[in-house]
Amino acid sequence: ALDQARTGRTCLTIAHRLSTIRNSDKICVVDRGQIKESGRHEQLISQQGIYYKLNMAQERPENLKDN
């Protein structure tokens, strides 16, 4: 439903569930009020930064390690 509603529009989505924003044109990872990473889902996964770690934790909680 969200994909259909935002077609042809600029849409700002704030989400904790990363599956909600997976198909977004641009994802910004904000940490302590600053944009730390931005790009498409595939780009952010390949960077293996904050977004990657959050994604892994949500998809497979057993992958979450104390760092």
Helices and strands as residue ranges (DSSP letters): H 2-5, G 18-20, E 27-31, E 34-39, H 41-47, H 50-59, G 61-63
